[in-house]
Amino acid sequence: MPIPEDVTGDEIDKDVRQELQSLPKTLAEDVARNLVMVARLIDEDPEGAYAYSKVALRLASRVAAVREAAGFAAYANQKYGEALAEFRAARRMTGNIDLWPVMADCERGLGRPEKALDMAGAPEVHKLDKAGQVEMRLVAAGARRDMGQLDAAIVTLQSPELASNSVQPWTARLRYAYADALLAAGRESEAREWFAKAVESDKDGSTDASDRLAELDGVEFVDALDETVDDEDKNEAGLGEDDGDGSSSEPSTADAADAADAEDAEDAEDAEDAEDAEDAEDAEDAEDAEEGTEHGAGDRG
């Protein structure tokens, strides 16, 4: 797959670069450039990221960083079975426990929430750092919701990290998940409070907490660039309306010319009528006037 010239491979993490040193130099550079593309595209173009991960995997399947990148690319494309296999391979290679929460979430994606809960209670969780433990809590709460256990999901999310006033990288997502669970349980006022707290901590817009809060408050957003709104406004003002045959009700140059011709014809007809009126009876005058009216209507049509 084509890779932009500005991507050199030097952008990768130093730990990944160190892993790639086991490869021949040219091969290592190719793998590194593909891994950079995976990282660059995974949020905005998951399918593209997945394609680059496949190239890297074909080139260096024995490198743990490559297996991990392939796992995240598959996960972003909801290929949970494939992602889980790659994460397991990476973990076997390194012994690293950091992938435990996302592996559990893959179990959820495969429709096995019970397995995800088993992993949430495994000894490996105690080896995770604080961020990993919060992530594991989020996965466990999601598994509870998958099983229809809303109250248990709410309790699972209640923790010192949720109650803390300090803002950490995980704070917005934790508060958001708690608010969403409360709303699902019908506790709307509490949900609104926690969506508001999520907004306060979500500095980089990682959640749609502000939209959810606005929705609860009954606020509707209108796109200022929405052309359909402009068209509706024009119709309400009587401008640019379609007459049903694709034509506009606004007068065109051709319409103006037709109107002028109609007026000239009517003037000539009126003069003729006036001349005839000198010798004609009142009934004949009335008949001429009626004919003039009919001709005028035909010209406007």
C-alpha positions as CSV (number, residue, x, y, z in Angstrom):
1,M,0.0,0.0,0.0
2,P,1.2,3.5,-0.8
3,I,2.8,5.5,2.1
4,P,3.2,9.3,2.0
5,E,6.7,10.5,1.6
6,D,6.7,12.5,4.8
7,V,6.3,9.2,6.8
8,T,9.8,8.0,7.6
9,G,9.2,5.5,10.3
10,D,11.2,7.6,12.8
11,E,7.9,8.7,14.3
12,I,7.3,5.4,16.2
13,D,7.9,5.0,19.9
14,K,11.4,4.3,20.9
15,D,10.4,1.0,22.6
16,V,8.9,-0.2,19.3
17,R,12.0,1.0,17.4
18,Q,14.1,-1.1,19.7
19,E,11.9,-4.2,19.0
20,L,12.4,-3.7,15.3
21,Q,16.2,-3.7,15.6
22,S,16.0,-7.5,15.4
23,L,15.0,-7.1,11.7
24,P,17.2,-6.2,8.7
25,K,17.5,-2.4,8.4
26,T,15.4,-2.0,5.2
27,L,12.7,-4.4,6.5
28,A,12.6,-2.6,9.9
29,E,12.1,0.7,8.1
30,D,9.2,-0.7,6.0
31,V,7.5,-2.1,9.1
32,A,8.0,1.1,11.0
33,R,6.4,3.2,8.2
34,N,3.4,0.8,8.1
35,L,3.0,1.0,11.9
36,V,3.1,4.8,11.7
37,M,0.2,4.7,9.2
38,V,-1.8,2.4,11.5
39,A,-1.4,4.9,14.3
40,R,-2.2,7.8,12.0
41,L,-5.4,6.3,10.6
42,I,-6.9,4.2,13.3
43,D,-9.3,6.9,14.6
44,E,-10.5,8.5,11.4
45,D,-10.0,5.6,8.9
46,P,-10.1,2.3,10.8
47,E,-10.3,0.2,7.6
48,G,-7.2,2.0,6.2
49,A,-5.4,1.3,9.4
50,Y,-6.4,-2.3,9.3
51,A,-5.0,-2.7,5.8
52,Y,-1.6,-1.2,6.8
53,S,-1.5,-3.5,9.9
54,K,-1.9,-6.5,7.6
55,V,1.1,-5.4,5.6
56,A,3.2,-5.0,8.8
57,L,2.0,-8.3,10.0
58,R,3.0,-10.0,6.8
59,L,6.5,-8.5,7.1
60,A,7.2,-9.1,10.7
61,S,4.7,-11.4,12.5
62,R,7.3,-12.3,15.2
63,V,7.5,-8.8,16.5
64,A,5.2,-8.2,19.5
65,A,4.6,-4.5,18.7
66,V,3.3,-5.5,15.2
67,R,0.9,-8.1,16.7
68,E,-0.3,-5.5,19.2
69,A,-0.9,-2.9,16.4
70,A,-2.7,-5.5,14.3
71,G,-4.9,-6.3,17.3
72,F,-5.9,-2.7,17.9
73,A,-6.6,-2.2,14.1
74,A,-8.8,-5.3,14.1
75,Y,-10.5,-4.1,17.4
76,A,-11.2,-0.7,15.8
77,N,-13.0,-2.6,12.9
78,Q,-15.0,-4.7,15.4
79,K,-13.1,-7.8,14.3
80,Y,-13.1,-9.0,17.9
81,G,-12.0,-12.6,17.4
82,E,-9.0,-11.6,15.3
83,A,-8.1,-8.8,17.7
84,L,-8.2,-11.2,20.7
85,A,-5.9,-13.6,18.9
86,E,-3.4,-10.9,18.1
87,F,-3.5,-9.5,21.7
88,R,-2.9,-13.0,23.1
89,A,0.0,-13.5,20.8
90,A,1.6,-10.1,21.8
91,R,1.1,-11.0,25.5
92,R,2.7,-14.4,25.0
93,M,5.7,-12.7,23.5
94,T,6.2,-10.0,26.1
95,G,4.4,-11.2,29.2
96,N,2.9,-7.7,29.4
97,I,-0.4,-7.5,31.3
98,D,-1.4,-4.1,29.9
99,L,-3.6,-5.6,27.2
100,W,-5.8,-7.5,29.8
101,P,-8.7,-5.0,29.8
102,V,-9.0,-4.7,26.0
103,M,-8.8,-8.5,25.7
104,A,-11.7,-8.7,28.2
105,D,-13.6,-6.2,26.0
106,C,-13.0,-8.4,23.0
107,E,-14.8,-11.2,24.9
108,R,-17.8,-8.8,25.3
109,G,-17.7,-8.0,21.6
110,L,-17.8,-11.8,20.9
111,G,-21.0,-12.0,23.0
112,R,-19.3,-13.5,26.1
113,P,-19.8,-11.0,28.9
114,E,-19.5,-13.7,31.5
115,K,-15.9,-14.4,30.3
116,A,-15.2,-10.7,30.5
117,L,-16.4,-10.7,34.2
118,D,-14.2,-13.7,34.9
119,M,-11.2,-11.7,33.6
120,A,-12.2,-8.7,35.7
121,G,-11.9,-10.8,38.8
122,A,-8.6,-12.5,37.8
123,P,-5.3,-12.0,39.7
124,E,-3.9,-10.2,36.6
125,V,-6.0,-7.2,37.3
126,H,-4.0,-6.4,40.5
127,K,-0.9,-6.1,38.3
128,L,-2.4,-3.3,36.2
129,D,-1.5,0.3,36.8
130,K,-4.3,2.7,37.9
131,A,-5.3,3.5,34.3
132,G,-5.5,-0.2,33.5
133,Q,-7.6,-0.9,36.6
134,V,-10.1,1.9,35.7
135,E,-10.3,0.5,32.2
136,M,-11.0,-2.9,33.6
137,R,-13.8,-1.4,35.7
138,L,-15.3,0.1,32.6
139,V,-15.3,-3.2,30.8
140,A,-16.8,-5.0,33.8
141,A,-19.6,-2.5,34.0
142,G,-20.2,-2.9,30.3
143,A,-20.4,-6.6,30.8
144,R,-23.0,-6.2,33.5
145,R,-25.1,-4.1,31.2
146,D,-24.8,-6.7,28.5
147,M,-26.3,-9.1,30.9
148,G,-29.1,-6.7,31.8
149,Q,-27.7,-6.0,35.3
150,L,-28.0,-2.2,35.3
151,D,-27.9,-1.8,39.1
152,A,-24.8,-4.0,39.3
153,A,-23.2,-1.9,36.5
154,I,-23.8,1.3,38.5
155,V,-22.3,-0.2,41.6
156,T,-19.3,-1.5,39.6
157,L,-18.5,2.1,38.5
158,Q,-18.7,3.6,42.0
159,S,-15.1,3.9,43.1
160,P,-12.6,6.3,44.6
161,E,-11.6,7.3,41.0
162,L,-15.2,8.3,40.2
163,A,-15.6,10.3,43.5
164,S,-12.3,12.0,43.1
165,N,-12.3,15.7,42.1
166,S,-8.9,15.5,40.4
167,V,-9.0,15.1,36.6
168,Q,-7.1,12.2,35.2
169,P,-6.9,10.9,31.6
170,W,-9.7,8.4,32.4
171,T,-12.0,10.7,34.4
172,A,-14.2,11.9,31.5
173,R,-14.9,8.4,30.3
174,L,-15.6,7.0,33.8
175,R,-18.0,9.8,34.6
176,Y,-19.7,9.4,31.2
177,A,-20.1,5.7,31.7
178,Y,-21.6,6.3,35.1
179,A,-24.0,8.9,33.8
180,D,-25.1,6.7,30.9
181,A,-25.8,3.8,33.3
182,L,-27.8,6.0,35.5
183,L,-29.9,7.2,32.6
184,A,-30.5,3.7,31.4
185,A,-31.8,2.9,34.9
186,G,-34.2,5.8,34.7
187,R,-32.4,8.1,37.2
188,E,-32.4,11.1,34.9
189,S,-31.6,13.9,37.4
190,E,-28.5,12.0,38.6
191,A,-27.5,11.2,35.1
192,R,-27.7,14.9,34.2
193,E,-25.5,15.8,37.1
194,W,-22.8,13.3,36.0
195,F,-23.0,14.2,32.3
196,A,-22.3,17.8,33.5
197,K,-19.3,16.5,35.5
198,A,-18.1,14.5,32.4
199,V,-18.3,17.7,30.3
200,E,-16.1,19.6,32.9
201,S,-13.4,16.9,32.7
202,D,-13.6,16.2,29.0
203,K,-11.1,18.8,27.7
204,D,-10.2,17.0,24.5
205,G,-13.8,16.0,23.5
206,S,-13.2,12.3,23.8
207,T,-16.9,11.8,24.7
208,D,-20.2,13.3,23.5
209,A,-21.2,14.3,27.0
210,S,-22.0,17.8,26.0
211,D,-24.5,16.6,23.4
212,R,-26.1,14.2,25.9
213,L,-26.4,16.9,28.4
214,A,-28.0,19.3,25.9
215,E,-30.4,16.5,24.9
216,L,-31.5,16.1,28.5
217,D,-32.0,19.8,28.7
218,G,-34.2,19.8,25.6
219,V,-31.7,21.8,23.5
220,E,-31.8,21.3,19.8
221,F,-28.9,22.2,17.5
222,V,-29.5,23.6,14.0
223,D,-26.7,23.4,11.4
224,A,-26.1,26.9,10.1
225,L,-24.8,25.4,6.9
226,D,-27.8,23.2,6.4
227,E,-29.3,24.2,3.0
228,T,-32.6,22.6,3.7
229,V,-33.2,25.2,6.5
230,D,-32.5,28.0,4.0
231,D,-34.9,26.5,1.5
232,E,-37.6,26.3,4.2
233,D,-37.1,29.9,5.1
234,K,-37.4,30.9,1.5
235,N,-40.6,29.0,1.1
236,E,-42.1,30.6,4.2
237,A,-41.2,34.0,2.7
238,G,-42.8,33.0,-0.6
239,L,-39.5,33.1,-2.5
240,G,-38.3,30.6,-4.9
241,E,-41.3,28.3,-4.5
242,D,-41.7,25.5,-6.9
243,D,-45.0,25.6,-8.9
244,G,-45.1,21.9,-9.2
245,D,-43.6,21.7,-12.7
246,G,-40.1,22.6,-11.7
247,S,-40.5,26.3,-12.3
248,S,-40.0,29.0,-9.8
249,S,-42.7,31.5,-8.7
250,E,-40.2,34.3,-9.0
251,P,-40.6,36.3,-12.3
252,S,-37.9,35.6,-14.9
253,T,-36.8,37.8,-17.8
254,A,-38.8,35.6,-20.2
255,D,-41.9,36.0,-18.0
256,A,-41.5,39.8,-18.1
257,A,-41.2,39.8,-21.9
258,D,-44.4,37.6,-22.1
259,A,-46.2,40.1,-19.8
260,A,-45.1,43.0,-22.0
261,D,-46.4,41.3,-25.1
262,A,-49.7,40.5,-23.3
263,E,-50.1,44.1,-22.4
264,D,-49.4,45.2,-26.0
265,A,-52.0,42.8,-27.3
266,E,-54.5,43.9,-24.7
267,D,-53.9,47.6,-25.6
268,A,-54.5,46.8,-29.3
269,E,-57.6,44.8,-28.5
270,D,-58.9,47.6,-26.2
271,A,-58.5,50.1,-29.1
272,E,-60.3,47.8,-31.4
273,D,-63.1,47.4,-28.8
274,A,-63.4,51.1,-28.4
275,E,-63.8,51.6,-32.2
276,D,-66.4,48.8,-32.4
277,A,-68.2,50.2,-29.3
278,E,-69.3,53.3,-31.3
279,D,-71.7,51.2,-33.4
280,A,-72.2,48.1,-31.3
281,E,-74.8,47.5,-28.6
282,D,-74.0,47.2,-24.9
283,A,-74.3,43.4,-25.1
284,E,-71.6,43.3,-27.8
285,D,-69.3,45.5,-25.7
286,A,-69.7,43.1,-22.8
287,E,-68.9,40.2,-25.0
288,D,-65.7,41.9,-26.2
289,A,-64.6,42.7,-22.7
290,E,-65.1,39.1,-21.7
291,E,-63.0,37.9,-24.6
292,G,-60.3,40.3,-23.6
293,T,-60.3,38.9,-20.1
294,E,-59.9,35.3,-21.4
295,H,-57.0,36.3,-23.7
296,G,-55.2,38.0,-20.8
297,A,-55.5,34.9,-18.7
298,G,-54.1,32.7,-21.5
299,D,-51.0,34.9,-21.8
300,R,-50.1,34.7,-18.1
301,G,-50.4,30.9,-18.2
